[in-house]
Amino acid sequence: MKHHNKKPKQEVRTFSAEKFFPLILVLITSMLFMIKVVGPSNLLDNDQERPAAYTLDVTVNHHWVCQTDQTGDITSKPPLYTWLAAVSTLTLGKGKISLVTLYLPCFLSVLGCAFLIYLLGRPVLGWQTAAFGAMVLVVSPMGMKMVALARTDPLFAFTITLTAVLGYNAWTRGKGWIWFWLAAALSALTKGPLGLLLASGGFLSYFWNKKTQLEQPRIKISWRWLLGIILFLIPTLGWFLLAYHVEGEALINKMIKSELVGHAVSSHYGIPGQGFVLAPLYLISRFLPWSLLGLAECVLIFRKPAEDPKVRRLERFLIAWIIAGVIILGMGTHQRGDLILPLVPPLALLAGRFIVRWIPAKLKENPVYFLRVVGFTGALGLTLIMTYNQLIFAKQKVTARTKAVEKMASNIIEAKYDLNQLHHYKTPFALQFFLNTMTLETRPEEVAPLMRSDTPCLLTVRNLEEFEKLLGEDPPSYRIAYRWYLDDEPIMYLIANDASTRNASSLTSYTRRFKSSTIHTE
């Protein structure tokens, strides 16, 4: 009897577009980050110098609890972003700050938001909808800006999205509320208690579902809620009490009275009620063109809700998240376009669903083709962003000034001036950023004594006439060691006092002239 040895069948591995998408998302977001970091910078714009100063106050002066800027004014926000940027600087930069280490928390926040809405939408709306939602979040005007913006806004949006997603999962599964409160603590450590309100807006859909008798899980309040609230209060209240111990009443005046209350009700920022108009306009304009598709999806949901209760619950959660957020943000008198960022993730997921509705069935049925469409969308977005950077962003005056300040810092280092002797009077903090120093700005009454001092010192100034007036009727001798011009206009001077001149091995004075049209290529 003959025995035939049957060869075991080899398993054929099929390509999984769903598993491959996260890699594409990371690649597209990373490329966007590199475009922003390597290309022209606008560090002098959007009040980014203050967060940079806070970060350097940690890395240089080791002020971890509560930071101050170059004027000695304490921070107006909790320190989570500052801590992350400082850790990035101390580890990746080995103590030397750069645009990469400063913006790295922003990049991770945008990428984190994209992954969170992907994970939220995939089980209920399908991976294709979730993938498009994540991609349009990244390749949008808001994503392009936030991936490299030294402010708390990107991290705040991430912590709010994390809190909302963990809360929704806890609601649907009936467990996991402790993680919700821990994420809310991170949000509070980023920008205060407003994050918990914005992240909880989606839960108003509970009453919507109840009114329409839609089947839904109950929100069970148990001892775990109490434990979660305690875990929320320990880091947030603990940090605040420690900061109060360090700074005293100044912390209350700045962070509570000026920032929290002032931004909500102060007429200094505008007319009460204007936010109810500006907030939705900011949401639509800052997220174009995807915001229009997200709003169109909202209309379709109201006209024809999904039959599946799970899908309908998520639809309503996303809409409630947006509407409640617009109302909450609209109540404040302080309005700024970037404040709307926490509402972009749910709108992006709705936009992704609208796009998938209209994609031809042949593309949706073939995962490989569909993945190509998503990848092409990301590549097209990157191309448009690169074009914008080169043709518009690079020609803005603020990017030329930022590059000029960076070159000034290089000139000072190349000339081998002693940075310990360097002082600053009304010059951009970006100069200290590129020098990796953190010293308090010289006050007007300190200028003349500094120039008369027997200790060698250098002073950077922007306005030479103002500097000379501060020296009084009997001015001390000084020497202009460096002059910098941008488009034939003087933008900064480096002045050496008499003691520095006497001790200098060389009395050479330098002049550098920059042109806005060529400064990025010099």
C-alpha positions, 0 to 999 in steps of 0.5 A: 500500500502506497502512502502519499505524503500530502504537503501542508497547505501554506497560509496565504497572507492577504494585504490588510488595508485597515492595518496599513492605514495607521502607518500612512497616517503617521507618515503624512503627519510626520512629513507635515511636521518636517515641512513646518519645522524645516521651512520658514518659521513664525515664532515671532507670531501668535504669542509663541515667544512666551511658551518658549520662555516658559520652557527655557525657564524650566530647562535653564532656571529649573523652575518646574512648578511655576514659570515666568517669561522674560519680563518676570510675569508668571505663566497664565496657563497650567504647565503641562505643555511647558513640561512636555516641551522641557522634557523634549528639550532635555532629552532629545535636545540634550538641554538645547532648545530648538523648533523641533523640541518646542513643537514636538508636543504639538505634533504628537497632539495632532497625531493623537487627535487623528488616532483617537477619532479613528479609534472612536469611529472604526468600530461603529462607523467602519474603518473607512469613515474613521480613516478619512476623518483622521486624514482630513483632520491632519491635512487641513488648515487647522492641522497644518497650523497646529502641528507646529504652534508653540501654544497650549491649543494643540495639547488642549484639543488632544486632552479634550478628545482623549477625555471625550473618547474615553468617556464615550467608551466608558458610557457604552461599556459601563466601565472605565470611568476612572480613565475618563477622570484621569484624562480630564486631569491632563486637560485641566493641567493644560488649560484649566477646568474648561477642558472637562466641560468641553469634553463632556458636551457630547453626553448631552446626547443622553437626553436627546436619546431619552426623549426619542426613546433610543436604546442606550446604556445607562450612565451609572454613578458609582463609587468609581466616580468618586475615586475618579474625581479624587484622582482628578483633584490630586494632580490638579489641585495639588499642582495649584496649591504648590504653585500658590506656595511658590508664587502667592497672590500673583498666581491668583491674580494672573491665572484666576482673575485675569485669565479664567474670569477675565477671558470669560466676562471682561469687556476688554476682549470684546462685546458680550455675546459676540462669541455666539457668532464668532465661534461657529464662524471660526469653526467653519472658516478654520477647517475649510473645506472639510467643515462644509462636508461635516455640516452637510453630514449633520444635515443628513443625520437630522433628515435621516438618522441611522437605523442602527442604535449604536451608529445613531448614538455616536452620531448624536454624541458627535453633534452634541459635542460640537453644539455644546462646545460652540455654546460654551466657547461662545459665552466668553468675550475672549475670542480667537480662531485657534480656541475652536480646535477642540471641536474640529475632531468630531467635525472631522469624523462627520466629514469623513463619513460624508466623503465615504457616502459619496465614494463610488462603491467599487473603491469602497469594495476594494480596500487597496484602491480605497487606501490609495484614495486616502493616501492620495488625499494626504499627499494632495494636502501635503502638496498644497501645504508645501505650495502655500509655505513657499508662495505665501507663508515664506513671504510674510514679514513675520517669517522674514523677521524670525529668520533674521533673529535666528541669523542674529543669534548665529552672528553673536555665537560666531563672534564668540561673545560671552553670553553671560554678559548679554542683556536685552532691552525690548528685543524679541525673546526669539533671540534668547530662544535661538541662543538657548538663554533665559534672562530677565529683560533689562528695565528702562531704569537699569539701562544707564547703570548697566552702561556705566558699570565696571563689569563688562556687559553687552546689551541688545536694543531695537530702538537706538534713539530710545536707548540714548535717551535712557542714558541721560544728559551725561551719557557714558561711553559705549560702542555699537558692536553689531548692527543688523538691518532688514530691508535697509531698516535697522532692526537691532543693535548690540551695544558694548559698555566701556568696561567691555570695550576696554577688555575686548581683544578686538574693537571690530564693529560688524554690520549685517544686512538682510533682504526679506526676498532672499533671507530664507535661502542665504 
